[in-house]
Amino acid sequence: MAKYKIIFHEEKCIGCGACSSVCPGNWELSGEKVKPLNTDLDELKCNSEAKEICPVGAIEITEQA
């Protein structure tokens, strides 16, 4: 089981690409929105930075029990 789960609020996403610029290995621009490639993670790596840089708070990361 993955240690972390990304909860992406697509309706909040404005497609600015900030998350994909700091974490291109897991975030990609898809049309006018950005989307995560993987939402179940064993390590946060750059995803925590993507969460912090998102100007509209569209990214949440929870720790799995």
C-alpha positions in Angstrom: 0.0 0.0 0.0 1.3 3.5 -0.9 2.3 5.8 2.0 0.7 8.9 0.5 -2.3 9.8 -1.6 -2.7 12.9 -3.8 -6.2 14.3 -3.9 -6.4 16.6 -7.0 -9.3 19.1 -7.2 -9.5 19.5 -10.9 -12.3 22.0 -10.6 -10.0 24.4 -8.9 -7.1 24.0 -11.4 -6.5 27.0 -13.5 -3.9 25.3 -15.7 -1.0 27.6 -14.8 1.5 24.7 -14.9 3.3 25.6 -11.7 3.1 22.0 -10.4 4.4 20.5 -13.6 7.3 23.0 -13.7 8.5 21.8 -10.3 7.5 18.2 -10.6 7.4 17.2 -14.3 7.8 13.5 -13.4 4.3 13.3 -11.9 2.3 16.4 -13.3 1.5 17.1 -16.9 -0.6 19.6 -18.8 -3.6 17.9 -20.3 -5.6 20.3 -22.4 -6.3 23.4 -20.3 -5.7 21.6 -17.0 -2.8 19.9 -15.3 -3.2 16.3 -14.0 -1.2 14.0 -11.8 0.2 10.9 -13.5 0.2 8.9 -10.2 -1.9 9.6 -7.1 -0.6 6.8 -4.9 2.9 7.5 -3.8 5.5 5.7 -1.7 7.7 8.9 -1.5 6.6 12.5 -1.9 9.7 13.7 -3.8 8.8 16.9 -5.6 5.0 16.5 -5.1 5.1 18.3 -1.8 6.7 21.3 -3.6 4.0 21.1 -6.3 1.3 21.2 -3.6 2.9 24.3 -2.0 3.4 26.2 -5.3 -0.2 25.7 -6.5 -1.8 29.1 -6.4 -5.3 27.9 -6.0 -4.8 25.0 -3.6 -5.9 22.3 -6.0 -3.5 19.7 -4.6 -3.9 17.9 -1.3 -1.6 15.1 0.0 -2.7 12.8 2.7 -0.8 10.2 4.6 -2.2 6.7 4.4 -2.7 4.7 7.6 
